[in-house]
Each structure stands twice: as C-alpha cells, then as structure tokens.
Amino acid sequence: MNSRRSRQYVIAGVVVAGLVAALALVTSGRGKPSDELLKEPRATITVTRPPIAPSSAVPVEVPVGSADLPLDVPAWAMSGRLQIGRRSADVSPRSVDAFVVARGGVYFVDGSELWFTDLRTVRATGLTSVVGLAIDAGRRQVRVTVTGRDGPTSHTFDTRVGGLVDGLDQAAFPPLERQGRWVQVSLSGSRVDLTPAADDALLDASLGPGRYGVLGIEKRALEPFDTATGRLVPLRPAVEEFRLGGWTGRNRFYGVTYVRGTPDAVIECGLVRRRCSTLGVVPDGLPVVFDTGSLAIASP
C-alpha cells in the first residue's frame, strides 16, 4: 500500500482477565458506551503520527485485512464505536456515519471520507467526497461512489486483495439478504395482509429469509408476523418503538429500541422462543448506524 495514500493508526489491544472485568474505553472526548455487555476485549486507538492531506485521486487499491469477521451477527456503530457480534473497536477520533462489513474488516465513512479497520488498526483509503457505499452479497467487493466536478462516479474494489476492479454491473450489488425484502402490507386486528387492497392503509414491512416478517422497519411498534398465516407473533417483552437493523437468521432479527423518540438499546429477537434480549445500551441517545450494505447515514 502506498504510504502517501494511507494513514496508519495503531489500535492497542486490551486483554481482559475475565468476562466480568471492567474495561475503560478511550474515546478522545466522545460519549462512552456501556461496558457491561461486551463479551470480548475492547480495542482502543493510539494515533502514532499526524494525518496527511488525503489525495483527491482515486486509488488503485484500498486497505484489506485478515480479521475473519462473522457475517451473520448483529453489527452496529455508535459515534466512534463499532460492534460486530461480540467483537468491538473504538475508532475515535473517527466517527462512523455509514459502514459495511467484509470478511477481513470494516469499511466506514467518516463525514465524506472512507476508512478501513480490521479492529486492530485504522487506515485511510484515499477516497474522499464519498456519497455511496455498498458491498456485494459475498462480501468480496465493495463499491464506493464519490462525487466530483463531473458528478458522481462509482469504483469497485476487491475486499480480499484491495485492487480496483471497475467495470462491474450495478446489479452485482443488490441489498443484502440480512435486510430482508421490503414490502407494503396492511394490518387488520392481529392479521397482516401481504396483498392489501388499493384503499387499505399501508405499512412498511421486512420479509426475512424464512417464514417471518417484521412491522417496525422505521421507528414504530415492533410486530413480527408469520407470512404463512398472516398472524402477529407476540414478543416478550413488547417493544413500543423500534427500527430494524437486519436479520441474522431465518427466525432472528435485531434493531434499536426507542424511548420517547430517543435511541435506548440494541436488541436481538428470536421468533422460536418469542423473546428479545438486550445486546447493548445506547449511551446519551447517540444515533445508531447499522451494516446495511448501502450508504446509510442513519437518522437518530
């Protein structure tokens, strides 16, 4: 990797003696996430040299890593903290406005600049003025859209070796399966109609990879349903306000809950046992960003 196109930040790993040990998060003045629910050691960043001015030219390659991240787990970010399943890192002073997860690491947008982290180091990619970010279903190629004097242009990179592989059709980058298939349905009592009439009140829903769907895509009461019968599936505890993050299986999904319009906690729900569990508390009402496979500057 050309050192003039990259900035290296070294993340000092912290070893935790036990699952109940307390660990302080270095955040350069940002809000501190809750520590209780982290299952693995948290990483922090030490800046080893000042950043150089990013190049406006499109690089011939981007950083890659060997983090071997799981792709079927909840993934979210709050300010400078990334959480991928049980693994986490604090990338401050960078902030995560949008991100996608590859096997070897995470590509994220801070403002309008694209960065990469393998959860141990953080590196600049040399790509600025970023307005679009997507990853293919196999997580092998990341597409970055930048805007310039002649308008937006998209560039595709191999996430395994980092090389530029432009020329791929946009159809190679459909929404990730974990987002489900978004449809409009109607609700009558405790039944969801997947083929609503023209005069029905329409609700947005996400159909998962199995037999279930979810009402509660964008900040509304969480109401899962069985697509075969249309019946609502009651959950314990009930969730009054929810925004879907994604599906982690045929009958599991995750997202963020709200209290009076403010982000409160990230939860995961299972429709076999019909229960939800808390994955992490949202500190100070920070915006929660999910791994969506597309540019997703999340609303609070």
Secondary structure, DSSP 8 states (H G I E B T S, - for coil): --GGG--EEEEEE---SSTT-------TTS-----TT--S-EEEEE--S------SS--SB---------SSS-EEEETTEEEETTEEEE-TTS--SEEEE-SS-EEEEETTEEEEE-SSEEEE-S--SEEEEEE-TTS-EEEEEEEETTEEEEEEEETTT-BB-----GGG----GGG-EEEEEEEETTEEESS--TTS--EEEEE-SSSEEEE-SSSB--EEEETTT-BB---BS--SSEEEEEESSSSEEEEEEEETTEEEEEEEEETTTTEEEEEEE-GGG---EE--SS------
